């Protein structure tokens, strides 16, 4: 081969190699790449794993009024402690008020509280006991109430049930006089007959007027009579089965019932609808391990806790992004792993969400709309055990931080968004990027590794891929 032909061949190979290199460096189509200038095509991506600091905090921002679905029950968990859920609710005026009802010759057969439930969180094999009491204060339907309000103490016990088992599919309850088949998933609590007498004796003018009835009978409180239990049931206050039923005989001996529903009839622009005017209460006696973690004073915890329903959340301190210079963020993912399995029947939450203080100082979803983590159990540890992992794509958020349009302040890990301060509506069950966050309202619980955990495989971290812009 001549020197000329050899040089010609080398030049040809050089040109081909250069063309391949250029084509492989074409502009990235990932998020953030659209801000790259056209003459910056040869800039390469950088990948960094940055440190996060995580601190477990007590949760204090859960608003729980006006929710159709409310939790009831007790969970005792050695890792998290005791968690108790109670319900305060307004009842609608009676649906049927007969003239002969308002006669002293009527006879009360029984008074029963029916509460419809479906899903159950925890262990249904341990019985629980419940009490029903009246309340003396009215629930203001235009006010916002939080999970720890003390405005509605009990004013008198009116009924109870002991050793109750949540059995939504096997046990059926007769809910009306004519019901011969029964309905599954009904919590039935026998109330004192005196409650029926008190309500009926209010008189026709009160029983037929919603405002007057609410003034005379503000509502009831349903709660566990002790701290024994390992499950919570999701009570549907919007169900046609949830009500107080007064079964009685009129002056002719004819059987009748008067029904007071937990969903209130409401007219909007002349159209009848329903609303729920109730409050879900939560109390926690946290385990010593969780209390010590909250009170440790450490900058970052090696083990961090998330407990729903006003339990615990995690504050996450983000790294300084501005040190990276002018960048296009191709991908930013916060990764974390569960390191201590939940107790039996207490499932790891399917969703977790990253929150940030909004302009009013309340924790809400990220202003860029990303930051929802979905449970992934496809990986295993060295012993073949499944590892629960969460990956939060916050690419849009980090790009906004890099651009300086959003301040780089602390994030928080929780199971639900801020519900708002407007008393007329509760946005807790709203949708973010197609994800309904109401599922995070359950007594979700998970223990994850912090940034300084001893096992590097499980450390909380942020994986960042970016391109520098000259």
Wavefront OBJ file of the C-alpha trace (Angstrom):
o trace
v 0.000 0.000 0.000
v 1.388 3.419 -0.961
v 1.758 6.214 1.559
v -0.853 8.249 -0.314
v -3.439 5.460 -0.272
v -2.742 4.797 3.424
v -3.252 8.495 4.272
v -6.391 8.570 2.183
v -7.784 5.585 4.061
v -6.919 7.120 7.457
v -8.590 10.387 6.485
v -11.716 8.502 5.461
v -11.809 6.647 8.801
v -11.273 9.901 10.646
v -14.204 11.525 8.869
v -16.455 8.531 9.584
v -15.439 8.532 13.258
v -16.107 12.266 13.533
v -19.532 11.888 11.930
v -20.454 9.088 14.323
v -19.310 11.181 17.278
v -21.322 14.198 16.160
v -24.441 12.132 15.573
v -24.088 10.556 19.012
v -23.918 14.019 20.593
v -27.168 15.274 19.114
v -29.327 17.419 21.337
v -30.948 15.530 24.252
v -34.739 15.352 24.273
v -35.061 14.864 28.034
v -36.564 17.456 30.374
v -34.305 20.486 30.611
v -32.579 19.820 27.303
v -34.857 22.256 25.511
v -32.954 25.149 27.086
v -29.678 24.057 25.468
v -28.534 26.482 22.744
v -28.158 25.020 19.194
v -24.368 25.573 19.214
v -23.955 23.576 22.440
v -24.528 20.113 20.946
v -21.117 18.743 21.866
v -21.512 19.328 25.633
v -21.666 16.026 27.486
v -23.889 14.922 30.367
v -22.648 14.792 33.929
v -23.997 12.390 36.545
v -23.693 13.152 40.256
v -25.024 11.512 43.410
v -25.622 14.260 45.961
v -26.106 14.006 49.713
v -29.473 14.643 51.355
v -30.033 15.292 55.048
v -33.221 13.854 56.531
v -34.786 14.579 59.922
v -37.934 12.973 61.396
v -40.444 15.528 62.716
v -43.836 15.379 64.416
v -46.636 16.028 61.904
v -48.975 18.918 62.719
v -50.650 20.041 59.489
v -53.410 17.492 58.760
v -56.868 19.000 58.196
v -59.667 16.418 58.475
v -63.093 18.046 58.169
v -65.672 17.495 55.358
v -64.268 14.100 54.333
v -66.677 11.471 53.067
v -64.255 8.712 54.103
v -63.184 8.697 57.762
v -61.080 6.202 59.704
v -62.177 4.565 62.944
v -60.217 2.225 65.208
v -56.929 1.645 67.019
v -53.602 0.315 65.774
v -50.932 -0.861 68.192
v -47.607 -1.165 66.397
v -44.402 -1.892 68.319
v -42.325 0.174 65.861
v -44.583 3.262 65.772
v -46.705 3.092 68.939
v -50.464 3.437 69.457
v -52.606 5.320 66.952
v -56.302 6.046 67.520
v -58.936 7.384 65.093
v -62.318 8.814 66.140
v -65.143 10.540 64.275
v -67.302 13.550 65.135
v -70.297 13.980 62.843
v -73.390 16.073 62.277
v -76.610 14.222 61.418
v -79.277 15.417 59.006
v -82.812 16.084 60.218
v -85.085 13.017 60.006
v -86.057 11.963 56.490
v -89.640 11.024 57.390
v -91.671 12.818 60.031
v -95.234 11.491 60.369
v -97.893 13.441 62.191
v -98.755 10.466 64.350
v -95.104 10.229 65.375
v -95.635 13.358 67.413
v -98.184 11.640 69.617
v -97.372 10.388 73.095
v -98.758 6.956 72.245
v -95.776 5.945 70.040
v -93.433 3.217 71.318
v -89.657 3.007 70.705
v -88.491 -0.484 69.766
v -84.783 0.310 69.284
v -82.321 2.977 68.195
v -79.280 1.906 66.171
v -76.234 3.628 64.649
v -75.203 2.074 61.318
v -71.809 2.942 59.782
v -70.819 1.510 56.383
v -67.182 0.533 55.878
v -65.201 -1.206 53.135
v -61.418 -1.146 53.255
v -59.579 -2.039 56.453
v -55.985 -1.219 57.356
v -54.338 -3.650 59.754
v -55.223 -6.890 61.541
v -58.951 -7.707 61.676
v -58.561 -10.690 64.033
v -58.363 -8.584 67.210
v -61.728 -7.241 68.492
v -62.326 -3.613 69.402
v -64.860 -1.775 71.571
v -66.589 1.501 70.645
v -68.632 4.186 72.394
v -71.109 6.730 71.018
v -71.646 10.050 72.775
v -73.500 13.263 72.071
v -71.659 16.565 71.575
v -72.821 19.949 72.838
v -71.175 22.232 70.261
v -72.262 22.595 66.647
v -69.818 21.855 63.819
v -69.503 25.018 61.751
v -69.701 23.923 58.113
v -67.782 27.055 57.046
v -64.800 26.410 59.329
v -61.641 24.349 58.830
v -60.885 21.775 61.527
v -57.743 19.780 62.179
v -57.133 16.240 63.381
v -56.379 17.265 66.994
v -59.218 19.728 67.682
v -60.612 19.714 71.232
v -63.757 21.748 70.503
v -66.182 18.806 70.630
v -65.933 16.869 73.904
v -68.475 14.199 74.766
v -71.549 15.402 76.692
v -73.121 12.035 77.434
v -72.734 8.350 76.561
v -75.658 7.052 74.476
v -74.451 3.627 73.285
v -71.603 1.161 72.935
v -70.492 -2.140 71.461
v -67.838 -4.520 72.809
v -65.540 -7.076 71.168
v -66.434 -6.042 67.621
v -64.589 -7.573 64.661
v -64.343 -5.740 61.330
v -65.579 -8.370 58.848
v -66.594 -6.515 55.671
v -67.469 -9.538 53.538
v -68.773 -12.252 55.876
v -71.048 -10.621 58.447
v -74.347 -9.111 57.214
v -76.522 -6.685 59.173
v -80.237 -5.945 58.722
v -80.514 -2.170 58.300
v -84.272 -1.598 57.812
v -87.582 -3.111 58.893
v -88.034 -4.791 55.517
v -84.406 -5.914 55.081
v -84.381 -9.710 54.996
v -81.004 -10.242 53.319
v -78.732 -7.889 55.239
v -75.787 -5.717 54.180
v -72.104 -6.597 54.578
v -69.565 -4.200 56.040
v -71.842 -2.487 58.565
v -70.749 -1.445 62.049
v -73.923 -1.678 64.195
v -74.011 0.039 67.587
v -77.134 -0.172 69.768
v -78.068 3.203 71.269
v -80.248 3.979 74.282
v -83.956 4.237 73.520
v -83.963 7.557 75.354
v -82.107 9.028 72.347
v -85.128 8.205 70.163
v -87.506 9.749 72.669
v -85.375 12.890 72.915
v -85.301 13.338 69.133
v -88.990 12.605 68.503
v -90.074 14.844 71.363
v -88.311 17.818 69.773
v -91.555 18.402 67.928
v -92.649 18.719 64.335
v -91.341 22.256 63.745
v -87.804 21.279 64.836
v -87.744 17.901 63.091
v -88.729 19.460 59.772
v -86.159 22.285 59.882
v -82.432 21.539 59.370
v -81.102 24.581 61.252
v -83.453 24.108 64.184
v -82.628 20.404 64.402
v -78.878 21.111 64.369
v -79.301 23.599 67.231
v -81.215 21.014 69.249
v -79.044 17.998 68.341
v -75.525 19.129 67.257
v -74.182 15.652 66.534
v -72.390 12.599 67.910
v -68.884 11.353 68.632
v -67.790 7.757 67.885
v -64.545 6.479 69.408
v -62.821 3.469 70.909
v -63.542 2.906 74.580
v -59.935 1.768 75.160
v -56.597 1.596 73.337
v -56.846 -2.076 72.363
v -56.878 -2.921 68.674
v -54.746 -3.474 65.602
v -56.856 -2.112 62.746
v -58.698 0.903 61.356
v -61.723 0.757 59.073
v -62.511 3.372 56.439
v -66.031 4.595 57.268
v -68.144 5.971 54.418
v -70.250 8.793 55.865
v -71.676 9.496 52.415
v -73.229 6.033 52.208
v -77.014 5.594 52.280
v -76.420 2.942 54.941
v -74.656 5.296 57.393
v -77.303 6.725 59.705
v -79.078 6.604 63.032
v -82.323 4.633 62.733
v -85.157 5.025 65.244
v -87.390 1.931 65.012
v -90.797 2.494 66.636
v -94.529 1.661 66.550
v -97.070 4.388 65.998
v -100.369 4.686 67.936
v -101.871 1.996 65.699
v -99.019 -0.435 66.392
v -97.628 -0.028 62.862
v -93.857 -0.462 62.589
v -91.999 2.576 61.273
v -88.485 3.975 61.316
v -87.118 7.485 61.361
v -83.699 7.836 59.670
v -81.046 10.483 60.416
v -78.302 10.226 57.781
v -74.648 11.181 58.261
v -74.692 12.912 54.855
v -76.572 16.205 54.868
v -78.911 17.290 52.077
v -77.652 20.492 50.492
v -79.147 22.544 47.658
v -76.804 24.233 45.172
v -78.470 26.422 42.535
v -81.734 24.654 43.219
v -80.247 21.164 42.753
v -80.263 18.788 45.730
v -76.968 17.186 46.681
v -75.285 15.923 49.814
v -72.344 16.976 51.951
v -70.602 15.536 54.981
v -70.096 17.772 58.009
v -67.782 15.758 60.206
v -64.233 15.650 61.563
v -61.802 12.731 61.766
v -59.768 12.920 64.981
v -56.378 11.266 65.504
v -54.200 10.788 68.546
v -50.810 9.111 68.800
v -48.718 7.681 71.600
v -45.477 7.297 69.686
v -43.027 4.495 70.423
v -39.919 5.376 72.426
v -37.714 4.785 69.358
v -39.756 7.231 67.279
v -39.917 9.794 70.100
v -36.148 9.582 70.591
v -35.540 10.065 66.861
v -37.725 13.187 66.793
v -36.090 14.629 69.911
v -32.507 13.590 69.129
v -31.303 17.002 67.986
v -29.334 15.339 65.193
v -28.967 17.212 61.916
v -29.773 14.049 59.983
v -31.189 10.683 61.081
v -29.768 7.391 59.913
v -33.264 5.918 60.278
v -36.308 8.050 59.402
v -40.032 7.514 60.042
v -43.199 8.410 58.139
v -46.499 7.883 59.988
v -49.747 9.092 58.439
v -52.748 10.674 60.173
v -50.864 13.308 62.133
v -47.968 11.044 63.179
v -44.534 11.834 61.733
v -43.014 13.240 58.570
v -39.438 13.680 57.279
v -37.725 16.990 56.541
v -35.268 16.691 53.641
v -32.534 19.310 53.160
v -31.585 19.628 49.508
v -27.958 20.149 48.371
v -26.790 23.439 46.884
v -27.595 23.250 43.168
v -26.120 26.657 42.304
v -22.576 25.265 42.666
v -23.084 23.360 39.429
v -23.311 26.559 37.400
v -25.556 27.104 34.393
v -27.068 23.671 33.678
v -29.859 21.913 31.852
v -31.276 19.230 34.151
v -31.777 16.020 32.208
v -33.044 14.039 35.181
v -33.205 14.433 38.966
v -34.437 11.571 41.127
v -34.639 11.318 44.910
v -34.181 7.673 45.915
v -34.887 6.023 49.253
v -35.448 2.519 50.581
v -37.442 0.920 53.366
v -35.048 -0.797 55.764
v -37.343 -2.123 58.529
v -40.400 -4.137 57.406
v -43.841 -3.211 58.750
v -45.624 -5.430 61.210
v -47.957 -8.087 59.833
v -51.033 -6.708 57.976
v -49.651 -3.136 57.976
v -48.762 -2.638 54.349
v -46.078 -0.247 53.145
v -47.748 2.841 51.579
v -48.113 2.646 47.818
v -47.551 6.397 47.369
v -45.361 8.948 49.116
v -45.158 12.601 48.111
v -42.559 15.364 48.490
v -43.998 18.581 49.923
v -42.803 22.190 50.216
v -43.949 25.261 52.116
v -46.210 27.363 49.905
v -46.459 31.167 50.012
v -48.747 30.961 53.053
v -46.321 28.741 54.942
v -48.319 25.516 54.586
v -46.897 22.227 53.301
v -48.270 21.419 49.863
v -47.261 19.637 46.666
v -44.248 20.957 44.736
v -45.127 24.035 42.642
v -43.795 22.247 39.541
v -46.232 19.347 40.044
v -43.664 16.547 40.294
v -42.389 14.674 43.357
v -44.760 11.686 43.721
v -43.039 8.404 44.594
v -44.595 5.024 43.770
v -43.681 1.917 45.718
v -41.306 -0.439 43.879
v -40.601 -3.915 45.306
v -38.937 -5.478 42.266
v -35.414 -5.455 43.753
v -34.046 -7.711 46.494
v -31.242 -7.580 49.033
v -28.309 -10.009 49.335
v -30.523 -12.561 51.099
v -33.258 -12.516 48.459
v -35.678 -10.397 50.539
v -37.758 -7.821 48.684
v -36.653 -4.216 49.145
v -39.307 -1.511 49.112
v -37.948 1.482 47.204
v -39.331 4.886 46.257
v -38.054 7.069 43.416
v -39.270 10.668 43.184
v -38.727 12.321 39.822
v -38.200 16.015 40.619
v -36.537 17.031 37.342
v -38.821 20.013 36.773
v -38.353 21.168 40.338
v -34.543 20.980 40.271
v -34.465 22.762 36.899
v -36.536 25.591 38.409
v -34.130 25.729 41.367
v -31.147 25.819 38.992
v -32.796 28.634 37.025
v -33.422 30.580 40.226
v -37.212 30.720 39.747
v -37.840 28.625 42.886
v -35.932 28.934 46.154
v -33.951 25.898 47.265
v -35.623 25.374 50.651
v -36.329 22.192 52.613
v -38.685 19.521 51.298
v -40.860 17.243 53.410
v -41.866 13.637 52.880
v -45.473 12.801 53.673
v -48.539 10.870 52.605
v -50.967 13.684 51.793
v -51.054 17.286 50.617
v -52.119 20.418 52.491
v -55.908 20.625 52.582
v -56.359 24.409 52.467
v -57.683 27.018 54.895
v -60.954 27.731 53.088
v -63.596 26.360 55.440
v -66.093 25.609 52.694
v -63.950 22.996 50.932
v -61.247 20.449 51.812
v -58.810 19.659 48.975
v -57.136 16.758 50.776
v -58.615 14.307 48.264
v -57.530 16.328 45.239
v -55.615 15.028 42.219
v -52.014 15.967 41.391
v -50.699 14.992 37.946
v -53.364 12.318 37.653
v -52.553 10.836 41.066
v -55.299 10.858 43.701
v -53.549 11.531 46.995
v -56.490 10.548 49.208
v -54.960 7.097 49.647
v -52.222 8.750 51.677
v -54.886 9.673 54.252
v -54.719 6.078 55.516
v -52.626 5.206 58.610
v -49.645 4.634 56.289
v -46.273 3.878 57.889
v -42.769 3.288 56.574
v -39.205 3.380 57.984
v -36.523 4.407 55.489
v -32.752 4.843 55.550
v -31.389 8.346 55.980
v -28.444 9.889 54.143
v -25.951 8.744 56.781
v -27.199 5.173 57.057
v -24.410 2.615 57.508
v -25.336 0.658 54.364
v -24.577 2.740 51.273
v -27.037 0.711 49.170
v -30.006 2.118 51.050
v -28.918 5.692 51.775
v -31.341 8.458 50.881
v -29.834 10.383 47.973
v -30.516 12.411 44.871
v -29.232 11.178 41.507
v -28.679 14.075 39.133
v -27.935 13.977 35.408
v -27.328 17.376 33.792
v -25.644 19.138 30.905
v -23.519 22.256 31.381
v -24.391 25.282 29.292
v -21.463 27.489 28.238
l 1 2 3 4 5 6 7 8 9 10 11 12 13 14 15 16 17 18 19 20 21 22 23 24 25 26 27 28 29 30 31 32 33 34 35 36 37 38 39 40 41 42 43 44 45 46 47 48 49 50 51 52 53 54 55 56 57 58 59 60 61 62 63 64 65 66 67 68 69 70 71 72 73 74 75 76 77 78 79 80 81 82 83 84 85 86 87 88 89 90 91 92 93 94 95 96 97 98 99 100 101 102 103 104 105 106 107 108 109 110 111 112 113 114 115 116 117 118 119 120 121 122 123 124 125 126 127 128 129 130 131 132 133 134 135 136 137 138 139 140 141 142 143 144 145 146 147 148 149 150 151 152 153 154 155 156 157 158 159 160 161 162 163 164 165 166 167 168 169 170 171 172 173 174 175 176 177 178 179 180 181 182 183 184 185 186 187 188 189 190 191 192 193 194 195 196 197 198 199 200 201 202 203 204 205 206 207 208 209 210 211 212 213 214 215 216 217 218 219 220 221 222 223 224 225 226 227 228 229 230 231 232 233 234 235 236 237 238 239 240 241 242 243 244 245 246 247 248 249 250 251 252 253 254 255 256 257 258 259 260 261 262 263 264 265 266 267 268 269 270 271 272 273 274 275 276 277 278 279 280 281 282 283 284 285 286 287 288 289 290 291 292 293 294 295 296 297 298 299 300 301 302 303 304 305 306 307 308 309 310 311 312 313 314 315 316 317 318 319 320 321 322 323 324 325 326 327 328 329 330 331 332 333 334 335 336 337 338 339 340 341 342 343 344 345 346 347 348 349 350 351 352 353 354 355 356 357 358 359 360 361 362 363 364 365 366 367 368 369 370 371 372 373 374 375 376 377 378 379 380 381 382 383 384 385 386 387 388 389 390 391 392 393 394 395 396 397 398 399 400 401 402 403 404 405 406 407 408 409 410 411 412 413 414 415 416 417 418 419 420 421 422 423 424 425 426 427 428 429 430 431 432 433 434 435 436 437 438 439 440 441 442 443 444 445 446 447 448 449 450 451 452 453 454 455 456 457 458 459 460 461 462 463 464 465 466 467 468 469 470
